[in-house]
Amino acid sequence: MAVYDLNGKNKYYTLYTRIRDDIISGRYATGEKLPAKRALAADLGVSVVTVQLAYEQLLAEGYITSRERSGYYVEKIEVRAPSWSVPAPEKGAQTPPKSQYVLDLVKSSTPSGLFPFSVWAKLMRGVILDCGEQLLERVPCAGDGVLREEISKYLYRSRGITAPPGQIVIGAGAEYLYGITVQLLGRDKLFAVENPGYGNISSTYTLNGARVAPVSVKEAGICLNELKKSGADVAHISPAHQFPTGIITPASTRSQIISWAEETGGYIIEDDYDSEFRLSGKPLHSLYSLCPERVIYMNTFSKSLAPSMRLGYMVLPPQLLHRFMELFSSVANVVPLFEQRALAEMLRGGYFERHISRLKNHYAEIRRLTVETLQNLNVPCAVFDTGSGPHLLCKFPQAPSDEAIKGKARSLGVNVKCLKDYLLAPADGMDRVAVINYSGVTKEQIYAVRERL
């Protein structure tokens, strides 16, 4: 007979847990009879009622079964090892350090020290005081009207885009909006995506049931001949600053892409993911402004504020807005009203544009230091920079391979990827080109790498 320590206030529950654990661990075999209630009570020095309550709990949860005039028997339970045991590490395995890189040129996020915490906190307090219980209300499917109006004004100020607030849809980040576009345009549609390109675009479309066709990116942007041959219904492109090549689509190619959409009845998704960070010259004319009937304009605040700020938006052509309301009018917007109103106040008060100006100054200095460091390397290299940020390319013509470039970088504590790492389908002319993504880099990190060099 098992001996249990039942010291404590709730003796029946303690007894129940002890017997339960013995059954789970296999100390009690399947079909084994439990001690009689009176015998176990006498052995443990507790009342029969205590044992009765423990047995009833075990019975209710299926650990034991009751047989009339016979007693209680253990049910068949899968035996499991104690969950608190920590498995020994595999031979030769090492615990990865918290950050094994001095400089990470892959991670795409704004340095946390540049986030306007004091401004954001002030705006949130103001929203709570001004809105109160309204913040608990259901948000319309397209997003809060106040934020949509402020985004409309901001687009006109910053990009010269005339986008009525009613055609703006708020969503929880870019990937969420990609999924919405699949539902608007149809899962039977073929989406052309840039190759090389941002992998999450194609994977999100595929995840949502759409078909994807990689189309090469050339010196003039997406290859029009390949686009036409692919039979695509939709072209997802980043004409202002393509990732990862950094190519800016010239006006001639833009007009041809629009002609393709008008002739085929297709749509263009204009992904303007980092248009705020053009570091030289004025912002480029948007495709949406040229053809608002066939272009879905899309942008996100995750790049300019923080990755955790899952808030993006798109501007829909009128016919797609009608389709959106048909599908989602009964669905609440997934972005909390609190965050939407705080961001609206950030746009209204000019705080966002001051934040962008500060970021542009930071990125301009980081770009200067990065290019300077690359040019001072003891190996031949050529930097390709279009003046938009925050990434550029560097070709190492004498490097044996891409892996040699990345291996050398790792030896200096630098994490970097090459152009071929972003290919969705094989393509020529991508060898020995490093993608220098400096969006999350600080001056101190660059100086640390210089010391190692």
C-alpha positions as a printed Julia matrix, in Angstrom:
453×3 Matrix{Float64}:
   0.0    0.0     0.0
   1.36   3.43   -0.97
   2.27   5.88    1.78
   1.43   9.52    1.07
   2.27  12.7     2.95
  -1.01  14.58    3.18
   0.16  17.52    5.27
  -1.71  20.59    4.15
  -5.12  22.16    4.16
  -6.75  20.25    1.32
  -6.03  16.6     2.12
  -8.43  15.05   -0.38
  -6.99  17.04   -3.29
  -3.44  16.21   -2.25
  -4.35  12.52   -2.1
  -6.02  12.76   -5.51
  -2.9   14.32   -7.12
  -0.56  11.72   -5.54
  -2.62   8.77   -6.83
  -3.1   10.44  -10.22
   0.66  10.98  -10.61
   1.34   7.36   -9.64
  -1.11   6.17  -12.3
   0.39   8.43  -14.99
   3.96   7.42  -14.15
   3.07   3.71  -14.2
   3.55   2.98  -10.5
   0.01   1.66  -10.56
  -0.43  -0.91  -13.34
  -3.44  -0.96  -15.64
  -6.23  -3.0   -14.04
  -4.63  -2.91  -10.59
  -7.08  -2.58   -7.73
  -6.77   0.47   -5.47
  -6.83   0.02   -1.68
 -10.25  -0.08   -0.06
 -11.43   3.29    1.2
 -11.52   2.36    4.88
  -8.16   0.6     4.76
  -6.44   3.52    3.0
  -8.07   6.04    5.37
  -6.82   4.11    8.41
  -3.33   3.77    6.93
  -3.04   7.5     6.17
  -4.79   8.71    9.33
  -7.54  10.57    7.46
 -11.31  10.23    7.28
 -13.05   7.87    4.89
 -14.74  10.95    3.35
 -11.3   12.31    2.33
 -10.48   9.09    0.46
 -13.98   8.97   -1.02
 -13.64  12.5    -2.46
 -10.21  11.71   -3.93
 -11.49   8.51   -5.58
 -14.54  10.34   -6.97
 -12.28  12.96   -8.58
 -10.11  10.24  -10.15
 -13.25   8.46  -11.33
 -14.67  11.65  -12.87
 -11.45  12.27  -14.82
 -11.23   8.7   -16.08
  -8.11   7.58  -14.22
  -9.99   4.78  -12.45
 -13.17   2.79  -12.91
 -15.62   1.52  -10.3
 -16.88  -2.07  -10.17
 -19.95  -2.74   -8.07
 -19.18  -4.64   -4.82
 -15.58  -4.98   -5.91
 -13.84  -1.62   -5.62
 -11.81   0.78   -7.78
  -9.44  -0.28  -10.57
  -6.83   1.64  -12.6
  -7.77   2.48  -16.18
  -5.32   2.17  -19.08
  -3.34   5.41  -19.22
  -0.38   6.19  -21.49
   2.75   6.29  -19.34
   4.72   9.49  -19.72
   8.1   10.64  -18.47
   8.04  13.41  -15.85
   7.56  16.71  -17.7
  10.04  18.54  -15.5
  13.03  16.54  -16.64
  15.43  18.51  -18.86
  16.88  16.49  -21.76
  20.65  16.41  -21.95
  22.12  18.36  -24.86
  23.22  16.37  -27.87
  26.88  15.58  -28.1
  28.77  18.48  -29.58
  25.75  20.81  -29.42
  26.35  24.34  -28.2
  23.92  26.86  -26.81
  23.76  29.74  -29.3
  24.76  33.08  -27.84
  22.14  35.78  -27.42
  23.67  37.71  -30.32
  26.53  36.13  -32.18
  27.01  39.07  -34.54
  28.64  42.43  -33.97
  26.8   43.71  -37.06
  23.62  42.22  -38.54
  23.07  43.21  -42.17
  20.09  40.88  -42.61
  17.76  41.95  -39.82
  15.31  44.55  -41.06
  14.17  46.8   -38.24
  14.66  50.34  -36.99
  17.14  50.65  -34.1
  15.09  50.71  -30.88
  16.9   53.84  -29.69
  15.3   55.82  -32.51
  11.71  54.94  -31.63
   9.91  58.05  -30.26
   8.87  56.47  -26.96
   8.1   59.76  -25.18
   5.93  61.0   -28.04
   4.12  57.67  -28.35
   3.44  57.53  -24.6
   2.1   61.09  -24.65
  -0.2   60.32  -27.57
  -1.52  57.14  -25.95
  -2.36  58.99  -22.73
  -4.16  61.64  -24.76
  -6.15  59.02  -26.67
  -7.3   57.37  -23.42
  -8.43  60.71  -22.0
 -10.17  61.86  -25.18
 -11.76  58.6   -26.31
 -12.43  56.75  -23.06
 -15.01  53.97  -23.44
 -15.14  54.5   -27.2
 -11.87  52.54  -27.41
 -13.82  49.42  -26.42
 -16.14  49.62  -29.4
 -16.02  47.48  -32.5
 -13.85  48.88  -35.3
 -15.37  49.0   -38.83
 -13.97  46.49  -41.3
 -11.88  49.01  -43.26
 -10.45  50.6   -40.13
 -11.05  53.71  -38.06
 -12.29  56.68  -40.06
 -10.05  59.13  -38.2
  -6.88  57.23  -39.13
  -7.99  56.71  -42.72
  -8.49  60.46  -43.1
  -5.05  61.21  -41.64
  -3.39  58.65  -43.91
  -5.15  60.26  -46.89
  -3.72  63.67  -45.94
  -0.28  62.21  -45.29
  -0.16  60.48  -48.69
  -0.95  63.74  -50.41
   1.68  65.65  -48.42
   4.46  63.09  -48.73
   3.82  61.31  -52.05
   1.44  63.55  -53.96
  -1.13  60.73  -53.96
  -4.8   61.69  -54.01
  -6.43  58.81  -52.11
  -9.95  59.37  -50.73
 -10.23  58.13  -47.11
 -13.09  55.87  -48.15
 -10.78  53.86  -50.42
  -8.18  53.23  -47.71
  -8.22  49.91  -45.84
  -6.3   49.4   -42.59
  -4.8   45.99  -41.85
  -2.48  44.21  -39.42
   0.7   44.54  -41.46
   1.7   43.82  -45.04
   1.31  40.02  -44.94
  -2.26  40.39  -43.66
  -3.08  42.73  -46.55
  -1.51  40.32  -49.06
  -4.01  37.72  -47.88
  -6.88  40.18  -48.24
  -5.91  40.92  -51.85
  -6.04  37.2   -52.68
  -9.61  37.08  -51.4
 -10.51  40.23  -53.33
  -8.99  39.16  -56.64
  -9.62  35.42  -56.36
  -7.57  32.34  -55.57
  -7.74  31.31  -59.2
  -5.59  34.29  -60.19
  -1.88  34.0   -60.98
   0.28  36.47  -59.02
   3.57  37.55  -60.62
   6.24  38.37  -58.04
   9.71  39.83  -58.45
  12.69  37.46  -58.66
  14.84  37.94  -56.62
  12.46  39.3   -54.05
  11.11  39.35  -50.52
  10.22  35.72  -49.83
   7.27  36.46  -47.54
   5.32  37.88  -50.47
   5.22  34.67  -52.5
   4.86  32.43  -49.44
   1.89  34.45  -48.16
   0.13  34.28  -51.51
   0.74  30.54  -51.66
  -0.47  30.1   -48.09
  -3.71  31.84  -49.07
  -4.26  29.46  -51.97
  -3.08  31.61  -54.87
  -0.65  30.58  -57.62
   2.65  32.43  -57.93
   4.93  33.06  -60.92
   8.45  34.45  -60.3
   9.4   37.08  -62.9
  12.96  38.32  -63.33
  14.05  41.78  -62.25
  16.34  43.45  -64.78
  18.05  46.85  -64.93
  14.72  48.49  -65.82
  12.68  46.68  -63.18
  10.42  43.69  -63.66
  10.91  41.99  -67.04
   7.84  42.84  -69.14
   8.36  40.02  -71.64
   8.42  37.44  -68.84
   5.41  39.08  -67.21
   3.38  38.79  -70.41
   4.51  35.22  -71.11
   3.66  34.12  -67.55
  -0.04  34.75  -68.13
  -0.24  36.48  -64.74
  -3.4   38.3   -63.69
  -1.68  40.36  -60.98
   1.82  41.87  -60.75
   3.23  42.56  -57.29
   6.1   45.03  -57.69
   8.13  47.6   -55.72
   8.86  50.27  -58.35
  10.27  52.91  -55.97
  13.03  50.7   -54.54
  13.02  47.0   -55.29
  14.22  44.57  -52.64
  16.87  43.24  -52.76
  18.31  44.66  -56.0
  17.59  48.3   -55.11
  16.49  48.96  -58.7
  14.22  51.95  -59.34
  11.72  51.31  -62.14
  12.1   54.03  -64.81
   9.16  55.96  -66.24
   9.18  54.04  -69.53
   8.79  50.67  -67.78
   6.11  52.08  -65.49
   4.0   53.18  -68.43
   4.4   49.76  -70.07
   3.33  47.94  -66.89
   0.23  50.13  -66.7
  -0.51  49.39  -70.36
  -0.21  45.66  -69.61
  -2.76  45.99  -66.78
  -5.19  48.0   -68.9
  -4.93  45.65  -71.88
  -5.29  42.43  -69.88
  -7.69  43.66  -67.21
  -5.05  42.77  -64.64
  -4.04  44.55  -61.46
  -0.78  45.95  -60.14
   0.06  45.82  -56.44
   2.39  48.75  -55.81
   4.36  47.79  -52.7
   5.79  51.1   -51.45
   7.4   49.52  -48.39
  10.25  52.01  -47.82
   9.35  55.05  -49.93
   9.78  57.33  -46.9
  13.51  56.64  -46.91
  14.55  58.04  -50.26
  17.79  59.71  -49.15
  18.47  61.84  -52.22
  16.0   63.68  -54.41
  12.24  63.91  -54.14
   9.88  60.91  -53.82
   9.13  59.19  -57.11
   5.77  59.47  -58.82
   3.59  56.56  -57.76
   1.95  54.08  -60.12
  -1.33  54.58  -58.27
  -1.36  58.27  -59.23
  -0.91  57.28  -62.88
  -3.63  54.63  -62.96
  -5.83  54.46  -59.83
  -8.28  52.08  -61.56
  -5.76  49.24  -61.97
  -3.3   49.8   -59.09
  -3.58  48.73  -55.45
  -1.25  50.95  -53.45
   0.18  49.31  -50.31
   2.42  50.49  -47.46
   3.15  49.7   -43.82
   4.19  51.49  -40.64
   6.15  48.44  -39.45
   9.21  49.62  -41.39
   9.11  53.22  -40.22
   8.1   52.7   -36.59
   8.76  49.15  -35.35
   8.23  45.52  -36.48
   5.81  45.02  -33.58
   3.63  47.8   -35.0
   1.49  45.47  -37.09
  -0.3   48.2   -38.96
  -0.38  48.69  -42.71
  -2.79  50.06  -45.26
  -3.77  49.82  -48.89
  -5.64  52.09  -51.28
  -8.15  50.15  -53.36
  -9.61  51.01  -56.77
 -13.36  51.75  -56.47
 -14.43  48.41  -57.96
 -12.28  46.46  -55.49
 -13.51  48.58  -52.59
 -17.05  47.5   -53.48
 -15.88  43.88  -53.48
 -14.14  44.4   -50.13
 -17.35  45.69  -48.53
 -19.29  42.73  -49.91
 -16.87  40.28  -48.33
 -15.92  41.97  -45.07
 -18.65  44.43  -44.07
 -19.72  42.16  -41.2
 -16.15  41.57  -39.99
 -14.48  43.84  -37.43
 -11.08  45.34  -38.21
  -8.29  43.39  -36.51
  -6.14  46.39  -35.49
  -7.1   47.76  -32.02
  -8.78  51.17  -32.09
  -6.36  52.37  -29.41
  -3.36  51.94  -31.73
  -5.21  53.38  -34.72
  -6.17  56.54  -32.86
  -2.67  57.0   -31.41
  -1.16  56.72  -34.89
  -3.77  59.13  -36.25
  -2.68  61.7   -33.66
   0.96  61.06  -34.59
   0.16  61.89  -38.21
  -2.1   64.83  -37.37
   0.41  66.49  -35.06
   3.34  66.18  -37.49
   5.17  63.83  -35.1
   5.43  61.07  -37.68
   7.07  63.24  -40.31
   9.55  64.6   -37.77
  10.33  61.01  -36.82
  10.89  60.12  -40.5
  13.16  63.14  -40.92
  15.22  61.98  -37.95
  15.43  58.46  -39.38
  16.52  59.74  -42.79
  19.35  61.73  -41.19
  20.38  58.6   -39.28
  20.27  56.39  -42.38
  22.19  58.95  -44.44
  25.03  58.82  -41.9
  24.9   55.02  -41.65
  24.98  54.73  -45.44
  28.02  57.04  -45.6
  29.9   55.02  -42.98
  28.88  51.72  -44.62
  30.04  52.74  -48.09
  33.24  54.18  -46.64
  33.95  50.93  -44.82
  33.3   48.82  -47.91
  35.55  51.0   -50.07
  38.38  50.68  -47.54
  38.37  46.87  -47.61
  41.53  45.21  -48.85
  39.6   43.38  -51.58
  38.18  44.69  -54.86
  34.47  45.53  -54.61
  31.89  47.69  -56.35
  29.05  49.39  -54.49
  25.65  49.79  -56.19
  23.52  52.42  -54.49
  20.48  54.19  -55.97
  20.07  56.72  -53.18
  17.01  55.03  -51.73
  17.29  53.18  -48.52
  17.99  51.5   -46.36
  19.95  48.85  -48.28
  22.49  48.64  -51.11
  24.49  46.03  -53.01
  28.19  45.29  -53.04
  29.8   43.01  -55.64
  33.03  41.16  -54.85
  34.21  40.04  -58.31
  37.26  38.1   -57.07
  35.44  36.19  -54.32
  35.41  32.4   -54.95
  31.7   32.13  -54.14
  28.78  33.53  -52.21
  29.57  31.19  -49.34
  33.11  32.57  -49.2
  31.72  36.1   -48.84
  29.34  35.09  -46.06
  32.01  33.0   -44.33
  34.48  35.87  -44.33
  31.8   38.18  -42.97
  30.96  35.74  -40.17
  34.63  35.61  -39.17
  34.38  39.37  -38.58
  31.15  39.04  -36.61
  28.98  40.24  -39.51
  25.78  38.57  -40.69
  25.05  39.12  -44.38
  23.14  37.49  -47.22
  23.84  37.48  -50.93
  21.58  38.29  -53.85
  21.15  34.6   -54.73
  19.7   33.94  -51.26
  16.61  35.88  -52.32
  16.01  34.03  -55.58
  12.63  32.32  -55.97
  13.74  30.69  -59.22
  17.18  30.28  -60.84
  18.57  33.4   -62.53
  21.9   34.43  -64.04
  24.14  37.31  -63.04
  23.48  37.13  -59.3
  26.82  35.68  -58.16
  29.14  37.24  -55.58
  26.82  40.15  -54.73
  26.22  40.92  -51.04
  22.99  42.61  -49.91
  23.92  45.26  -47.34
  20.76  45.91  -45.32
  21.69  48.63  -42.84
  18.19  49.44  -41.53
  18.93  48.1   -38.05
  22.57  49.26  -37.84
  24.07  51.79  -35.44
  27.28  53.8   -35.77
  28.75  51.96  -32.79
  28.33  48.63  -34.55
  30.1   49.87  -37.68
  32.99  51.21  -35.58
  33.23  47.84  -33.8
  33.62  46.05  -37.15
  36.19  48.59  -38.29
  38.28  47.76  -35.24
  38.21  44.09  -36.19
  39.26  44.94  -39.73
